[in-house]
Amino acid sequence: MLPRRKQRSPLQRFRRMTVLTLTMGIVMAWIGPLGELGEKNEPPGLLLLAVGVPGLVVFTVLYLRILEAAVAGTAARGEVVASAAVAVILLLTQDGDPWSWGLLGPAWASGAALLLSRSATVVATVASTAIGLLLAPPGADPSPGLSEVFVPPYAEGSAPVVGAYLGVAAAAPWANRLQLWFWRVVRAAEEGKEAQARLAVTEERLRFSRDLHDLVGHSLSAIAVKSEVAVKLSGVDAARAAGEMDEVRTLARQTLKEIRAAVRGYRTLDLVAELRAMTAVLEAGGIRCTLETPRDRVPEETATLLAWVVREGTTNVLRHSSATGCRIAITLREGSAVLEMTNDGVDGVSGRGGTGLIGLSERVAAIGGTVTAGPGGPGEFRLRATVPLEGER
C-alpha cells in the first residue's frame, strides 16, 4: 500500500509521478485499438475478443513489470522479450493501420528503452517502427480518428500518416529514457544526502571517541602507575604510600570532571547551525521557511535547549502536516527566550503534536520553562517554548 499523500516524502511523490509518466506506452497500446473500435461503430469481432483484448492485458502486465524493474534498478529481460512476442502476435492477428494496432510497436519500444542501452534502444526503435508499418500498413487515404490529430485535413495519401507515425515512434522511447534518467539523478542526490548525514554522524562519533581516549588514557595510565607505587611503598613507607594514593584520588576526580565537561560539550548543540540545518531540511521538502532571530547572543545552555526544540518541531512539521510554509521566530524578553514555530497544512487529525513533544516538555519544565503546542489559527499549528535565560533561574 502506498502511504497517504500527506505522509509521502518528496522523493516518494516524485517516484509516483515518474511511474505515471512512464506508463505512456500502455496508453499508446490501448488508445489505438480502442479508437479504431469506436470509429467502426460495430460490435467487436471474435478474433478481437479472443486474442486482441487478452493480448493487450498480457502486454500491459508485462509492461508494468518492465517499468517496475526500471524504477527499482533491476533487470527484466524476459519481460522485454515476452512483450515483444505479444506485440508481434497482436499485429499479425489484428487488422488496422499505424494509428490503431500499429501503435503497439512504439509502445513496446518505449518500455524496452527503459532497460536497454542507448545503442540497443536505437535498434529497438527502428525495428519496432518497421514492424509496425509492415504489419499495419497505412491505406491509400489516411484513416480518420487519431491520424487527424497529427495529419492536416488537407493531406492526401499515406505519406503524412507515415511521417507522423515515424515521429511518434522515434520520440516515445527517448522521452521515457529521459524521464527515467531524471528519476535516477534525483534518487542519487537523495542517497548522497543520506550518505552525507551518516558520514557526519560517524565523524562526530570518531571525534568524541578520540577526545575521550585523550582524556582518559593518560589519566588512567598515571593512576595505574601511582597505584603500583603505592602498593610497593605500603610495607616500607606508609606515609609516601598514602601520598601516592592521595594523588590517585586527585587524578580520579580531575578525570571525572574532564569527562563530564567533554560529555556536556558533546551534547551541546549550536543553535545557529541547527536553525540553518532545519531550514534547509524544510526547504528541501518544498516548505517555504521564514527565520527570525534576536540580535543579542543566546546563552549556551538556553541555546542548546532551543536547538532541541527546533529539531523536534521540524520533525513534527514533516511528519504530521502537509505544510507549504513555516515560520521560526526567537525573541528575548523579560529574562526568557521564546521560540515559536508556526506552520500551515494541518487539519483536525494531522494538527496534533508528535509524541516527542512530551519528552521535550518534561526536559524544558525541569529548568522552569514551558512548551505548548496546538492550533495557531485556521489550518495552522503552533509550537511555543519559553525557556528562562541562564542566571535568571
N, C-alpha and C positions, 0 to 999 in steps of 0.2 A: 504494500500500500504506500502511495506517495504521501509525504507529510502535508499537513494543511498549508495553504498558501502563506499564511502569516508566520508559519514556523519554518518555511524554507529559507535556506541561506541564498545569497545572491548567486553562488555557484550552482546550486540546485535549480534555481529559476532559469539560469542561462542554459543549463543542460536540457531542461524541459523544452525551451524554445528551440534549441538545436535539433532535438529529436523531431519536433513538429515540422521544422523546416525541411529536414531530410526525408520526410515522407512524400516529397514531391513525386517520386517515382510511382508510388501507389496511386496517387491521384491521376497521373498520366495513364496508368494501366487500366483504370476503371472508367475515366471520363470519356475515352474514345468509344468503346463498345456501348456504353450507356447512351451517349449522344447519337450514335447510329441507330440504336434501337428506338429512341424517341422520334427520330426522323421518319422511320419507316411506318409508324402508326399501325403496326400489325403485331399479333401475338408472337412471342419468341418461338423459334423452331426447336425441334427435338435435339438437334446437334448442339445448339446453344445451351439448352438446359442440361444436357447430359455431359458435355465436355467444356463448353465455354465458361459457364459460371463456376463449376467446381475448380477448373483450371485457374481462374482468377483468384479464387480463395486460397488455393495452394501457393500461387505466386505471391500473394500478399503475405502469407505466413513466412515464407522463405525470405522475402524482402525485409520483414521486421527482424528476423534473426540476423540477417546481414547488418542491418542498422544497429542492432544492439551490440553486436561484436565490434563494429567500427567505433562506436562511442566508448565502449569499455576497453578498446585497445587489444582485442583478441582476434584469433583467426576464425574464418568460416568459409573455407574453400569449397566444402561440399555443398553448402547452400548456394554459392555462386554458380557452380556447375548445374545443380538441380534446377535453379530458377531459369537458367538459360535454356535447359531442355524443355521446361514447361512452356516458356515463351515461344519456342520454335513449334511445339506441338499445337499450340493455340493458333499460331499464324498459318499452319498447314491445314487446320480443320475448319477455320472460320473465314468467311468471306468479308472483305472490307477494303478500305483504301488506307493510305498512310495516316489519315487523321482519325481512324477508328481503331481497328486491331493493330494497325501498323505502329501505333504509339508504344506497343509492348517492347519494341527494340530500344528506343531511348529510355524507357522506364527501367529495363534491365541494366543498361549501361550506367544509368545514374546510381543504381545500387551497387553494382560491381566496382565502380570507381572508388567507392569508399574503402575498399580493401586492396586495390591494385596499385602498382607503381604508376608513375607518370607515363612511361612508355607503354606499359600494358593497358593503361586507360585509353591511350590513343588508338591502339589496336582494337580494343573492345568497342570503342565508339564507332570506328569505321566499319567494323564487321557487323555490329548490330544495326547500323543505319542501312548498310547494303542489304542485309537480310530482310529488314522491314520493308524496303522498297521492292525487293524481289518477290516476296511472298504476299505483299499487299500493295500492288502497283496502283498508281492513280489512273483514273479513267481519262477519256478524251476531254471531258469537261470537269471542272472542279466540282466536287460534291458539296452540297450545302452543309451548313452546320458549323463545325469547328473551323473548317478551312476559310470560312468567310471572315473569321476574326483576323487571320493572317494574310489573306489574299484580297486585294482590292476588288470591288464588284465588277469593274470593267475588264479584269484579266480574263483571257481566254486560253484554253489549252491547259496542259498539266505542268508547264514549267514553273509558274508561280507557286503551285502546290508543293512541288519537289523542292524548290528553293527555300520556302518557309520551313518545310519539314527538316531539311538539312541544317538550318539554323538552330531550330529547337533541339535536334538530336546532338548537335555539337556543343550547345551551351549547357544542357541539363547536367551531364556528368561533371563538368568543371565547376558549375555552381555548387553542386554537392561537395566536391572536394574542397572548395574554398570555405564553405561553412564548417566542415569538419576540421580543417586546419585552424580556423579561428577558435573553435572549441578547445583544441589541443593546446593552443597558445595560452588561453585563459586558464585552463586546468594546470598547465605547467607553472604559470605565475602564482596560482593559489598554493600549489605544492611547495614552491620556492618560499613563499611567506611562512608556511608552516615549518619548513626546514630551518628557516632563519630564527623562528621563535624557539624551536628545540635547541638550536645551537646556542642561543643566548642563555637559555636555562642551563645548559651544560657548562658553558664558560663561567657562569656565576657559581655553580657548584664547585668547579675546579678552583676558582678564586678563594672561596670560603675554606675548602679543604687545605689549600696551600697556606692561607693565613693561620688556620688552626694548627697546622703542623709546625709552622714557625714559632707560634706562641707556646705551644705545649711541649714540643720536642725538646727544646733547650732547657726549659724549667724542670721537666721530669728527669732529664739526664742529670741536672745538678742535684735534684732531690735524691736520686738513686745513689750518686757518689757520696754525698754528705751522710746519707743513712748508713752506708757501709763503713764510713769513717767512724760514725758514732758507735756502731756495733763493736768495732775493733778497740775503740777507746773506753768502752763501758767497763771493762775489767781492769784497766790501767789508770785512766784519768777520768773519773766520773764528771768532774767539772767541765772539762773540754767536751766530753760526750754530750753533756746537757746543752752546751753552747751550740754544738753542731745541730742538735735536734731543734733548738730554738730557731736557727737559721732555716732548717727544713720547714718549720711551721710558717715562717715569714714568706718563704718562696711559694708554699702552697697557697697562702692567702692572696699573694700577688698574682699568681697564675689564675686563680679563680676569678679575680677582679678583671684581668685581661680577657678571659674567655667571655665573661658577661658583657664586657664592652664590645667585643667582636660580634657576639650574637645580636646585641642591640643594634649595631651598625648594619648587620646583615638584614634585619627585619625592618630597617628604616627605608621608607620609600621617598623618592624625590617627587614632590607634588607637581612641580613644573613639568618634569619629564613624563609623569603619569598623565597629566592633563593633555599633553601633546599626543601621547600614545593612544589614549582613549578617543581623542578627537579624530585621529587618523583611522582608528578602527570603525568608528561610526560613519565617517565619510566614505570609507571603503564599502560599507554596507548600504550606500545610497541615502544616508541620513545627513541632511544639512545641519551643521553644528555651529552654534554661536558660543563663544567663550568670553567671560568677563572675570578678570582677576584684579585683586587690590594692588595698589602701588607699593604699600608697605610690605615688608617681609613677614611671612607667617612663621611663627616659632616651629622648631624642628619636630617636636613631639606632636603638636597640633597638625602640622602639615602632613605627617605620616598618617595620622588617623583620617584626615580628609582625603588623602590619596586612596585609602582603602574604601572610603565611601564612594568616590568617583568610580573605582574599579567595579564595585558591586552594582552601582547604578547603571553603568554601561552594560553590564551583563543582563540586568533586568530589562533594559530597553531592547536589546537584541532578541531576548528570549520571549518576552511577554507582550510585544507590541509589533505593529507594522508601521513604525514611525517613519515620517519623512523629514522631521525637523526636531532638533534637541537644543536646549539652552542650558548652559552650565555657568552659574554665577557664584562667585565667592566674595563675600564682603566682611569687613572687620568693624564691629560696632559693640559698644558697651562691654568691653572685655571679653568678647566672644567672636569666634569665627563662624559665619553662617554660609553653608553650602546649599544651593538649590539646583536641582536638575529637573527640568520640565520637558516632556516630550509629548507629541501628538500620536495619533494612530492607535488609540485604545478604545475598548468598549467595556461593557459590564463584566466580561469574563477576563479578558486579557489585561485589564487595567489594574489588577491586583499585583502587589509586590511579590518578588521571589522569596523563597524560604531563607535565602542567605541574608536577607534584611533583618531577620530575627536575631541571629548571632551578632550582626553588626550593631544592632540597637543595644544589646547587652554590653558589648565592648565599649560603646560610647557612653552608656549610662554609668559604667564603672568609674569614669573620671568626671561625672557630673554633667554630661551632655545629654542631648535628646535627639532622636531620629523619628521623623514622621513620614508616612507615605500614604498617598491617596489621591483621589481626583483633584486636579488643579483647575478644572474648567471643562467645558464641553469637549469630550473626546481627548482630554489631556490627563497625564499622570505626573504628579509632582513628588519628588523625594527631597526632603529638607533635613539637614543635620546641623545642629548647633553645638559647637564644641568650645568650652572655655579655654582661653589662652593660658599659656604657661605663666605662672606667677599670680594668676587670678583665682586659682582654685584654693 
